């Protein structure tokens, strides 16, 4: 029997684009066939288009396909605080963020999260990790409605007597119970897009009982832990005075350092801390625009040398716009000046590794390794298209190098998640952006009127 040359039906065909392959290799004149939620094939456009056919074709000439990007540390509730912390004297957390968050209602949180989701999607972010607050139902609802993926944690905090009761649990048992209930109710919801994680807000606000309980619960549930670590000197001083241990060693003593842990910031850490973190397989999340003004420069060269998996976060809206390209560009420049130039090290952050920080490293950090983070057959079809037929990019002697050092969130034109088109030519396919924006503005006014 002769083999059939009839084209294979697929659900979406992206054709005539350029594409970044897993080895940071550029394929020009490429096409991507999507079947269901996954990439069925990727290759030269003439080959893919002769093998596959679809009623849904996304013509992508002059565009570059990359994997969806990962924002591995953010606070969606802060969207209603934009512009509220810039040029303010310290300590912003106690003086501004605590009063702000402590008076938020569920409705405030929902509208803030919707604003975050549409801003992230327009920036090519297909999955985010929210470090959490006491009530995460609004964030879960917003992520479910907008089509984005999310790792969402209900904050874990039981050792900060200066905080209002609306921001700190009285004991580890109540904190763990609240996290467990959120996991049972929402983990795997929205067609599997919502992942519920456990949380340790900070080593300085977590008791040994909470640290041990969170570590055990996350292992039993086969999920992750979201923490802030090495963020500022007070954290280190508190841990040393209370437990006689630096923050990483304190967490490790109770089992809360591992490959299922993402640790945001990691500025106040030593080389010995880095060695311990690497031995445990910890995922480090750097947030350059949040860290540089008040905390410092991460020890990127030592972390890379130790083999740590490093990904990126935007942190809250008070720190930065949602722009993974901006984060990586800033990180490359500042660490080169700090660690490369003084010792004649030519490349502290190679661009291929920087690309992985935005994509595959983020997928690994959020438990999606082997599922997404790369454009390859069998991967989830979380795909972003960038407009590159522009004087900012052309002509170029190396397109990928130019993209990494020039691109911004403004260049994102199309976003596909789970094989479905979320954003097409800069416009949402099924979301009313104007309604979300106007509702968010009105909600901020209501929040301010209660202040």
HELIX and SHEET records of a PDB file:
HELIX    1   1 UNK A   45  UNK A   51  1                                   7    
HELIX    2   2 UNK A   76  UNK A   81  5                                   6    
HELIX    3   3 UNK A   92  UNK A   92  1                                   1    
HELIX    4   4 UNK A   93  UNK A   97  3                                   5    
HELIX    5   5 UNK A   98  UNK A  102  1                                   5    
HELIX    6   6 UNK A  106  UNK A  122  1                                  17    
HELIX    7   7 UNK A  137  UNK A  146  1                                  10    
HELIX    8   8 UNK A  165  UNK A  167  5                                   3    
HELIX    9   9 UNK A  172  UNK A  186  1                                  15    
HELIX   10  10 UNK A  203  UNK A  205  5                                   3    
HELIX   11  11 UNK A  208  UNK A  221  1                                  14    
HELIX   12  12 UNK A  233  UNK A  243  1                                  11    
HELIX   13  13 UNK A  247  UNK A  253  1                                   7    
HELIX   14  14 UNK A  271  UNK A  280  1                                  10    
HELIX   15  15 UNK A  288  UNK A  294  1                                   7    
HELIX   16  16 UNK A  300  UNK A  306  1                                   7    
HELIX   17  17 UNK A  324  UNK A  335  1                                  12    
HELIX   18  18 UNK A  336  UNK A  340  3                                   5    
HELIX   19  19 UNK A  341  UNK A  343  5                                   3    
HELIX   20  20 UNK A  351  UNK A  358  1                                   8    
HELIX   21  21 UNK A  360  UNK A  365  1                                   6    
HELIX   22  22 UNK A  399  UNK A  406  1                                   8    
HELIX   23  23 UNK A  409  UNK A  411  5                                   3    
HELIX   24  24 UNK A  433  UNK A  449  1                                  17    
SHEET    1   A 2 UNK A   8  UNK A   9  0                                        
SHEET    2   A 2 UNK A  52  UNK A  53  1                                        
SHEET    1   B 4 UNK A  38  UNK A  44  0                                        
SHEET    2   B 4 UNK A  26  UNK A  35 -1                                        
SHEET    3   B 4 UNK A  12  UNK A  20 -1                                        
SHEET    4   B 4 UNK A  57  UNK A  59  1                                        
SHEET    1   C 8 UNK A  38  UNK A  44  0                                        
SHEET    2   C 8 UNK A  26  UNK A  35 -1                                        
SHEET    3   C 8 UNK A  12  UNK A  20 -1                                        
SHEET    4   C 8 UNK A  63  UNK A  67  1                                        
SHEET    5   C 8 UNK A 383  UNK A 387 -1                                        
SHEET    6   C 8 UNK A 412  UNK A 417 -1                                        
SHEET    7   C 8 UNK A 420  UNK A 424 -1                                        
SHEET    8   C 8 UNK A 427  UNK A 428 -1                                        
SHEET    1   D 8 UNK A  69  UNK A  74  0                                        
SHEET    2   D 8 UNK A 125  UNK A 130  1                                        
SHEET    3   D 8 UNK A 149  UNK A 153  1                                        
SHEET    4   D 8 UNK A 194  UNK A 202  1                                        
SHEET    5   D 8 UNK A 225  UNK A 229  1                                        
SHEET    6   D 8 UNK A 261  UNK A 265  1                                        
SHEET    7   D 8 UNK A 283  UNK A 286  1                                        
SHEET    8   D 8 UNK A 309  UNK A 312  1                                        
END                                                                             
